[in-house]
Amino acid sequence: MSIQLDSHTGVAGAVHAQAERDTQDALSLEVTLCGVRFRNPIVLASGILGLSEEIFARLARSGIGGITTKSCSLQPRVGWHNPTIVSWGHGLINAVGLSNPGVEVMVEEIRAARRHLQPLGVPIIASIFATTIYDFGTLARYVSEAEPDLIEVNISCPNLDAQHEEMFSSNAYVSGQVTRAVKRNARCPVVVKLSPNVDNIVTIAREVANNGADAICAINSLGPGMVLDIESAKPVLANRTGGVSGPAIRPIAVRCVYDICRALRGMGVQVIGTGGVTDARDAIEMILAGATCVGVGSAVHARGLGVFAEMTAGIADYMRRHGYRSLDEFRGRAL
Ligand SMILES: Cc1cc2nc3c(=O)[nH]c(=O)nc-3n(C[C@H](O)[C@H](O)[C@H](O)COP(=O)(O)O)c2cc1C
């Protein structure tokens, strides 16, 4: 599947002009997540785009608030065979297998991303993935060398190989221990990314918060799921099963964000609401449920980088209609 990168450049130009008018109206989309300032709440979700000079330039122009890198491991990982990402009508199903070049290369890529994006006020969230608690700690130390603004801890990938019997995030105690190991080694705030595939996401969220998580990202993709090609009678993915994302999972993501924000009120833990967000309306829904930032993944596959500018324009429009001048005025209103 190819990604349309600049399909809405005209929209982005109009949105920048509107952003200037918004500044004059004293309307601000700025948010602060764990002490880090974002020019707006819309963040690229992990795993959606690789880091390259071309992509940095396009991201910088896209009006995005922040970016999350693809999850990196200590050693390079090849990942699964193609097809790894398939659009099935109401979202995506993917089994990429966490392919990545390993932390050494990733540190250089994050440094390059910082050079391009930090001068524009676009923070970088470095995502890490490991197979042991100890390795999570080691990775946090290595990746900190690149000085990302935040580290996101992926304990919730649904595409596990035979070595991994269950996701870390299925178990509250283990999730807490991973969080503790990362916090001990990280030199920036830590976001822990949770899975919806658990009995009670609040139990896991509370445990990671009690072990030092500064923020929670909810949710990773749902599943694993399966889509069959009825002509060949075979699964569409080479790995047979994969994580389900996109519009179909949004109500589950909103419920998770709502429950976590309600349960953890007063603990000072912020939330990145991710899952099925496709337009401004969906992003506003996440903010009403209590999210500080909003992660966008599958929508970039479907609609290109223009979605970011469209979302911020739509949020600003909503704020104007309701007389809000900052996101603080309506964040968590549904709670
Ligand atoms: C192709 C693809 C690759 C992904 N890779 C990662 C990854 O490396 N690390 C991670 O934490 N999440 C990964 N995710 C999950 C997304 O970051 C996000 O949590 C999920 O897709 C739900 O958001 P969406 O509905 O906006 O896509 C991936 C999702 C997709 C579709």
The ligand as an SDF file (V2000), in Angstrom:
LIG
                    3D

 31 33  0  0  0  0  0  0  0  0999 V2000
    1.0620   -0.4080    9.9420 C   0  0  0  0  0  0  0  0  0  0  0  0
    1.0400   -0.1600   11.4200 C   0  0  0  0  0  0  0  0  0  0  0  0
    2.2240   -0.2900   12.1540 C   0  0  0  0  0  0  0  0  0  0  0  0
    2.2270   -0.0520   13.5280 C   0  0  0  0  0  0  0  0  0  0  0  0
    3.4000   -0.1560   14.2280 N   0  0  0  0  0  0  0  0  0  0  0  0
    3.4190    0.1720   15.5440 C   0  0  0  0  0  0  0  0  0  0  0  0
    4.6500    0.1850   16.2520 C   0  0  0  0  0  0  0  0  0  0  0  0
    5.7390   -0.0560   15.7190 O   0  0  0  0  0  0  0  0  0  0  0  0
    4.6020    0.4810   17.5930 N   0  0  0  0  0  0  0  0  0  0  0  0
    3.4280    0.8020   18.2370 C   0  0  0  0  0  0  0  0  0  0  0  0
    3.4490    1.0930   19.4410 O   0  0  0  0  0  0  0  0  0  0  0  0
    2.2570    0.8220   17.5620 N   0  0  0  0  0  0  0  0  0  0  0  0
    2.2230    0.5110   16.2560 C   0  0  0  0  0  0  0  0  0  0  0  0
    1.0420    0.5450   15.5670 N   0  0  0  0  0  0  0  0  0  0  0  0
   -0.2120    0.9190   16.2830 C   0  0  0  0  0  0  0  0  0  0  0  0
   -0.5330    2.4110   16.0810 C   0  0  0  0  0  0  0  0  0  0  0  0
    0.4800    3.2360   16.5970 O   0  0  0  0  0  0  0  0  0  0  0  0
   -1.8880    2.7740   16.7420 C   0  0  0  0  0  0  0  0  0  0  0  0
   -1.7930    2.5660   18.1370 O   0  0  0  0  0  0  0  0  0  0  0  0
   -3.0480    1.9340   16.1940 C   0  0  0  0  0  0  0  0  0  0  0  0
   -2.9130    1.7350   14.8000 O   0  0  0  0  0  0  0  0  0  0  0  0
   -4.4050    2.5790   16.4770 C   0  0  0  0  0  0  0  0  0  0  0  0
   -4.4670    3.8790   15.8860 O   0  0  0  0  0  0  0  0  0  0  0  0
   -5.1580    4.1470   14.4340 P   0  0  0  0  0  0  0  0  0  0  0  0
   -6.5080    3.5120   14.4700 O   0  0  0  0  0  0  0  0  0  0  0  0
   -5.1830    5.6380   14.3180 O   0  0  0  0  0  0  0  0  0  0  0  0
   -4.2730    3.5070   13.4240 O   0  0  0  0  0  0  0  0  0  0  0  0
    1.0220    0.3040   14.1890 C   0  0  0  0  0  0  0  0  0  0  0  0
   -0.1630    0.4270   13.4470 C   0  0  0  0  0  0  0  0  0  0  0  0
   -0.1640    0.2120   12.0780 C   0  0  0  0  0  0  0  0  0  0  0  0
   -1.4510    0.3730   11.3110 C   0  0  0  0  0  0  0  0  0  0  0  0
  1  2  1  0
  2  3  1  0
  2 30  2  0
  3  4  2  0
  4  5  1  0
  4 28  1  0
  5  6  2  0
  6  7  1  0
  6 13  1  0
  7  8  2  0
  7  9  1  0
  9 10  1  0
 10 11  2  0
 10 12  1  0
 12 13  2  0
 13 14  1  0
 14 15  1  0
 14 28  1  0
 15 16  1  0
 16 17  1  0
 16 18  1  0
 18 19  1  0
 18 20  1  0
 20 21  1  0
 20 22  1  0
 22 23  1  0
 23 24  1  0
 24 25  2  0
 24 26  1  0
 24 27  1  0
 28 29  2  0
 29 30  1  0
 30 31  1  0
M  END
$$$$
